[in-house]
Amino acid sequence: MAGRPQRFELRLTTQERVRLEKLIASSETASRLRQRARVILLRADGKTYADIEKELAISTPTIAKILKEIPQESPVLMTWTTLNTH
């Protein structure tokens, strides 16, 4: 079905999880980046797109876009979160 989110397992290292949680907790983090970090953490916790939509009040296409943008390799994810804090 076109437009349907792909299923994939998102695994985070402890270091990645801590980094994302710090981004969410920081008052200096832009709201857009904070939202992206929340989506990543929720998906890594096994939440479905529907769960994330309901919890964060964002659309499935937005969730899909955020998840599509994250790299699959650990060091790159850390770089992605660092680069997007500015």
Summary of the structure (lengths in Angstrom):
residues: 86
radius of gyration: 12.4
end to end distance: 36.8
largest distance: 39.9
contacts: 202
relative contact order: 0.18
helix: 63%
strand: 0%
